[in-house]
């Protein structure tokens, strides 16, 4: 029992010290969460004034994340929102899986690549040209992630394609404005471990700062958007994360719910939760 506890603490320390700057707020890195672990996460995404109801709107997203092995992980989540309706209500469910297929690791540095698939189903009305699978549209997304770590700095890039799976896609009705059903998505993310300067205990608080650039270009029409997303993150006891970030449009001609939004999330990791005792 003492040996298992000691190994678990070493895992906490290693995960927090080496990989914390890869725990991006708005995107996923190529690295996976620790094998046999479970994470519970709750996120609130909100806008001060949406473009339909002209009021404060928000979306609450509870999520369960599971690390099956060092190469395979999965997210299962749901959303509750008033972003597309007058009332706050159940909105959607989604499932995400990521497989890490390349690892080139060294001391304090590594390069990794992963492939992912993301699927969602929502009851929200078809609003806006922007394509998002976290409550806004039903669809599927396929993509590739590459992440490079250099000591305290981690840089990650993602490219993907999203296909909206909506009944209106097969309809002969001509929609005005035109509905968009497919997009090319891309992101560039950087994370830096600010604190601690020297790591001595898993109980030390980590402070990470992030800057992410998130872009989308429609494959149906000449529509696009590009956001800047700064964020800060605190990690407590190597297993609890508090994230706060904002998204601010830099350029674009796509109709969206808003050009600026905020997000706060809290998550708790349970390392070794799936390991069999003994």
ZAMAR-296224 format. One record per residue (C-alpha): x, y, z; residue in one letter; residue number from 1. Coordinates in Angstrom, 1 decimal. Layout:
<atoms>
[[X Y Z] "a" NUM]
...
</atoms>
This chain:
<atoms>
[[0.0 0.0 0.0] "x" 1]
[[2.8 2.4 0.9] "x" 2]
[[4.6 1.6 -2.4] "x" 3]
[[1.4 2.3 -4.4] "x" 4]
[[0.9 5.6 -2.6] "x" 5]
[[4.5 6.6 -3.2] "x" 6]
[[4.2 5.8 -6.9] "x" 7]
[[1.0 7.8 -7.1] "x" 8]
[[2.6 10.8 -5.6] "x" 9]
[[5.5 10.6 -8.0] "x" 10]
[[2.9 10.5 -10.8] "x" 11]
[[1.3 13.7 -9.4] "x" 12]
[[4.6 15.5 -9.3] "x" 13]
[[5.7 14.5 -12.7] "x" 14]
[[2.4 15.3 -14.3] "x" 15]
[[2.2 18.7 -12.7] "x" 16]
[[5.9 19.7 -13.2] "x" 17]
[[6.4 18.5 -16.8] "x" 18]
[[3.1 18.7 -18.5] "x" 19]
[[1.1 21.5 -16.7] "x" 20]
[[2.0 24.1 -19.4] "x" 21]
[[0.3 21.8 -21.9] "x" 22]
[[-3.1 21.9 -20.2] "x" 23]
[[-4.5 24.5 -22.5] "x" 24]
[[-7.8 26.2 -21.6] "x" 25]
[[-9.4 26.2 -25.1] "x" 26]
[[-7.7 23.4 -27.0] "x" 27]
[[-6.3 19.9 -26.4] "x" 28]
[[-2.6 19.1 -26.6] "x" 29]
[[-1.2 16.0 -28.3] "x" 30]
[[-0.2 14.6 -24.8] "x" 31]
[[-2.9 12.6 -23.0] "x" 32]
[[-4.0 12.7 -19.5] "x" 33]
[[-2.4 10.0 -17.2] "x" 34]
[[-3.4 6.4 -17.9] "x" 35]
[[-6.1 4.9 -15.7] "x" 36]
[[-7.2 8.3 -14.5] "x" 37]
[[-10.5 10.1 -14.3] "x" 38]
[[-11.2 13.8 -14.3] "x" 39]
[[-14.5 15.6 -13.5] "x" 40]
[[-14.8 19.1 -15.0] "x" 41]
[[-17.4 21.8 -15.0] "x" 42]
[[-17.2 24.8 -17.3] "x" 43]
[[-19.2 28.0 -17.7] "x" 44]
[[-18.9 29.8 -21.0] "x" 45]
[[-20.7 33.2 -21.0] "x" 46]
[[-21.2 36.3 -23.1] "x" 47]
[[-22.3 39.7 -21.8] "x" 48]
[[-24.5 40.4 -24.8] "x" 49]
[[-25.5 37.8 -27.5] "x" 50]
[[-26.6 38.8 -31.0] "x" 51]
[[-30.2 37.3 -30.8] "x" 52]
[[-31.6 38.1 -27.4] "x" 53]
[[-29.3 41.1 -26.6] "x" 54]
[[-28.6 39.9 -23.1] "x" 55]
[[-26.2 38.0 -20.9] "x" 56]
[[-26.2 34.3 -22.0] "x" 57]
[[-24.2 31.4 -20.7] "x" 58]
[[-23.6 27.7 -21.2] "x" 59]
[[-22.7 25.2 -18.4] "x" 60]
[[-20.7 22.2 -19.5] "x" 61]
[[-20.2 19.3 -17.1] "x" 62]
[[-17.8 16.7 -18.5] "x" 63]
[[-16.1 13.4 -17.5] "x" 64]
[[-12.7 12.6 -18.9] "x" 65]
[[-11.1 9.1 -18.9] "x" 66]
[[-7.5 8.1 -19.6] "x" 67]
[[-7.7 4.5 -20.7] "x" 68]
[[-3.9 4.2 -21.5] "x" 69]
[[-1.0 6.5 -22.2] "x" 70]
[[-2.2 6.6 -25.8] "x" 71]
[[-6.0 6.7 -25.6] "x" 72]
[[-8.3 9.1 -23.7] "x" 73]
[[-12.0 10.1 -24.0] "x" 74]
[[-14.3 12.9 -22.9] "x" 75]
[[-18.1 12.6 -22.4] "x" 76]
[[-20.0 15.8 -21.7] "x" 77]
[[-23.3 17.6 -21.9] "x" 78]
[[-24.4 21.2 -22.0] "x" 79]
[[-27.1 23.3 -20.5] "x" 80]
[[-27.7 26.8 -21.9] "x" 81]
[[-29.9 29.8 -22.7] "x" 82]
[[-27.7 30.9 -25.6] "x" 83]
[[-30.2 29.8 -28.3] "x" 84]
[[-33.4 29.9 -26.3] "x" 85]
[[-35.3 32.1 -23.9] "x" 86]
[[-35.0 29.6 -21.1] "x" 87]
[[-32.0 27.9 -19.6] "x" 88]
[[-32.4 24.2 -20.4] "x" 89]
[[-30.6 21.0 -21.4] "x" 90]
[[-29.0 21.6 -24.8] "x" 91]
[[-26.6 18.9 -26.1] "x" 92]
[[-24.3 16.0 -25.5] "x" 93]
[[-20.9 15.3 -27.0] "x" 94]
[[-18.1 12.7 -27.1] "x" 95]
[[-14.4 13.2 -27.8] "x" 96]
[[-11.7 10.6 -28.3] "x" 97]
[[-7.9 11.2 -28.8] "x" 98]
[[-5.2 8.7 -29.8] "x" 99]
[[-1.5 9.7 -29.4] "x" 100]
[[0.4 7.9 -32.2] "x" 101]
[[3.8 9.6 -32.0] "x" 102]
[[6.1 10.3 -29.0] "x" 103]
[[9.7 11.6 -29.2] "x" 104]
[[10.6 12.2 -25.6] "x" 105]
[[13.8 13.5 -24.0] "x" 106]
[[14.7 15.1 -20.6] "x" 107]
[[12.5 18.3 -20.2] "x" 108]
[[11.5 18.2 -23.8] "x" 109]
[[9.3 16.2 -26.1] "x" 110]
[[7.4 16.2 -29.4] "x" 111]
[[4.1 14.4 -29.7] "x" 112]
[[1.3 14.0 -32.3] "x" 113]
[[-2.2 12.7 -31.8] "x" 114]
[[-5.4 12.2 -33.9] "x" 115]
[[-8.9 13.0 -32.5] "x" 116]
[[-12.6 12.7 -33.3] "x" 117]
[[-15.3 14.8 -31.8] "x" 118]
[[-19.0 14.3 -32.2] "x" 119]
[[-22.1 16.1 -30.8] "x" 120]
[[-25.9 16.2 -31.0] "x" 121]
[[-27.8 19.3 -30.0] "x" 122]
[[-31.4 20.4 -29.8] "x" 123]
[[-30.4 24.1 -30.3] "x" 124]
[[-31.9 26.0 -33.2] "x" 125]
[[-29.7 26.5 -36.3] "x" 126]
[[-28.4 30.0 -35.6] "x" 127]
[[-25.3 31.8 -36.9] "x" 128]
[[-22.7 30.9 -39.6] "x" 129]
[[-20.0 29.9 -37.1] "x" 130]
[[-19.7 26.2 -36.6] "x" 131]
[[-19.1 24.9 -33.0] "x" 132]
[[-19.9 21.4 -31.7] "x" 133]
[[-20.1 22.4 -28.0] "x" 134]
[[-23.9 23.0 -28.0] "x" 135]
[[-24.3 25.1 -31.1] "x" 136]
[[-24.4 22.5 -33.9] "x" 137]
[[-24.7 18.7 -34.3] "x" 138]
[[-21.8 17.2 -36.2] "x" 139]
[[-18.5 15.5 -36.3] "x" 140]
[[-14.9 16.8 -36.3] "x" 141]
[[-11.7 15.0 -37.2] "x" 142]
[[-8.2 16.4 -36.6] "x" 143]
[[-4.5 16.2 -35.9] "x" 144]
[[-2.6 17.8 -33.0] "x" 145]
[[1.2 18.4 -32.8] "x" 146]
[[2.8 19.6 -29.5] "x" 147]
[[6.4 20.5 -28.7] "x" 148]
[[7.6 21.0 -25.1] "x" 149]
[[10.8 22.9 -24.2] "x" 150]
[[11.2 22.9 -20.4] "x" 151]
[[8.7 25.6 -19.2] "x" 152]
[[7.2 26.4 -22.7] "x" 153]
[[4.8 24.2 -24.6] "x" 154]
[[3.6 25.1 -28.2] "x" 155]
[[0.8 23.2 -29.9] "x" 156]
[[-0.9 23.3 -33.3] "x" 157]
[[-4.2 21.7 -34.4] "x" 158]
[[-5.8 21.4 -37.8] "x" 159]
[[-9.2 19.8 -38.3] "x" 160]
[[-12.3 19.6 -40.4] "x" 161]
[[-15.9 19.8 -39.1] "x" 162]
[[-19.0 18.5 -40.8] "x" 163]
[[-22.4 19.7 -39.5] "x" 164]
[[-25.0 16.9 -39.5] "x" 165]
[[-28.3 18.7 -39.6] "x" 166]
[[-31.5 17.6 -41.4] "x" 167]
[[-31.6 20.9 -43.3] "x" 168]
[[-28.4 19.9 -45.1] "x" 169]
[[-30.4 17.5 -47.3] "x" 170]
[[-33.4 19.9 -47.7] "x" 171]
[[-34.2 21.5 -51.0] "x" 172]
[[-35.2 24.7 -49.1] "x" 173]
[[-33.1 27.7 -50.0] "x" 174]
[[-32.0 29.4 -46.8] "x" 175]
[[-31.3 33.1 -46.6] "x" 176]
[[-28.7 33.8 -45.3] "x" 177]
[[-27.0 30.6 -46.7] "x" 178]
[[-26.4 27.9 -44.1] "x" 179]
[[-22.8 26.7 -43.6] "x" 180]
[[-22.2 23.0 -43.0] "x" 181]
[[-18.5 22.4 -43.2] "x" 182]
[[-15.3 24.2 -42.0] "x" 183]
[[-11.6 24.0 -41.8] "x" 184]
[[-10.4 24.7 -38.2] "x" 185]
[[-6.9 25.6 -37.0] "x" 186]
[[-5.3 26.7 -33.7] "x" 187]
[[-1.9 27.7 -32.4] "x" 188]
[[-1.5 27.5 -28.6] "x" 189]
[[1.4 28.4 -26.2] "x" 190]
[[1.6 27.7 -22.5] "x" 191]
[[4.3 28.8 -20.0] "x" 192]
[[4.9 27.5 -16.5] "x" 193]
[[5.4 30.6 -14.4] "x" 194]
[[5.4 29.0 -10.9] "x" 195]
[[6.9 27.3 -9.1] "x" 196]
[[10.4 28.2 -10.1] "x" 197]
[[11.7 25.0 -8.5] "x" 198]
[[9.6 22.0 -7.9] "x" 199]
[[9.9 20.3 -4.4] "x" 200]
[[6.4 19.0 -3.6] "x" 201]
[[3.2 18.0 -5.3] "x" 202]
[[1.4 20.4 -2.9] "x" 203]
[[2.9 23.5 -4.5] "x" 204]
[[0.6 25.6 -6.5] "x" 205]
[[1.3 25.9 -10.2] "x" 206]
[[0.6 29.1 -12.2] "x" 207]
[[0.5 28.8 -16.0] "x" 208]
[[-0.2 31.5 -18.6] "x" 209]
[[-1.6 30.8 -22.1] "x" 210]
[[-2.1 32.5 -25.4] "x" 211]
[[-4.1 30.7 -28.0] "x" 212]
[[-5.2 31.7 -31.5] "x" 213]
[[-8.3 29.9 -32.8] "x" 214]
[[-9.5 30.1 -36.4] "x" 215]
[[-12.3 28.8 -38.6] "x" 216]
[[-12.8 29.0 -42.3] "x" 217]
[[-15.9 27.8 -44.1] "x" 218]
[[-15.6 25.4 -46.9] "x" 219]
[[-19.1 26.4 -48.2] "x" 220]
[[-18.5 30.2 -48.6] "x" 221]
[[-15.8 32.8 -48.1] "x" 222]
[[-16.5 33.2 -44.4] "x" 223]
[[-14.0 33.1 -41.6] "x" 224]
[[-13.1 34.2 -38.1] "x" 225]
[[-9.9 34.4 -36.0] "x" 226]
[[-9.8 34.8 -32.3] "x" 227]
[[-7.2 35.5 -29.7] "x" 228]
[[-7.7 33.7 -26.4] "x" 229]
[[-5.5 34.5 -23.4] "x" 230]
[[-5.9 32.5 -20.2] "x" 231]
[[-4.5 31.9 -16.8] "x" 232]
[[-4.5 28.6 -14.8] "x" 233]
[[-3.9 27.6 -11.2] "x" 234]
[[-3.2 24.0 -10.3] "x" 235]
[[-3.6 23.0 -6.6] "x" 236]
[[-2.1 19.8 -5.1] "x" 237]
[[-1.3 18.6 -8.6] "x" 238]
[[-4.9 17.4 -9.1] "x" 239]
[[-7.2 20.4 -9.1] "x" 240]
[[-7.3 23.1 -11.9] "x" 241]
[[-8.9 26.5 -12.0] "x" 242]
[[-9.0 28.0 -15.5] "x" 243]
[[-10.0 31.5 -16.6] "x" 244]
[[-9.8 32.7 -20.2] "x" 245]
[[-11.4 35.0 -22.8] "x" 246]
[[-11.9 34.9 -26.5] "x" 247]
[[-11.7 38.1 -28.5] "x" 248]
[[-12.2 38.3 -32.3] "x" 249]
[[-9.2 39.7 -34.2] "x" 250]
[[-10.7 39.4 -37.7] "x" 251]
[[-13.7 37.8 -39.5] "x" 252]
[[-16.8 38.2 -41.6] "x" 253]
[[-18.8 35.3 -40.2] "x" 254]
[[-22.0 35.8 -38.2] "x" 255]
[[-21.5 34.7 -34.6] "x" 256]
[[-23.2 34.7 -31.3] "x" 257]
[[-20.7 37.3 -30.2] "x" 258]
[[-17.2 38.5 -31.0] "x" 259]
[[-16.1 38.4 -27.3] "x" 260]
[[-16.7 35.7 -24.6] "x" 261]
[[-15.4 34.4 -21.3] "x" 262]
[[-14.9 31.0 -19.8] "x" 263]
[[-14.2 29.7 -16.3] "x" 264]
[[-13.8 26.0 -15.4] "x" 265]
[[-12.9 23.9 -12.5] "x" 266]
[[-11.6 20.3 -12.8] "x" 267]
[[-10.5 17.6 -10.4] "x" 268]
[[-8.3 14.7 -11.4] "x" 269]
[[-8.4 11.2 -9.8] "x" 270]
[[-5.1 9.5 -10.8] "x" 271]
[[-5.1 5.7 -10.7] "x" 272]
[[-8.9 5.6 -10.4] "x" 273]
[[-9.2 2.8 -13.0] "x" 274]
[[-6.4 0.7 -11.6] "x" 275]
[[-7.3 -2.6 -10.0] "x" 276]
[[-6.4 -2.9 -6.4] "x" 277]
[[-3.7 -5.5 -5.6] "x" 278]
</atoms>
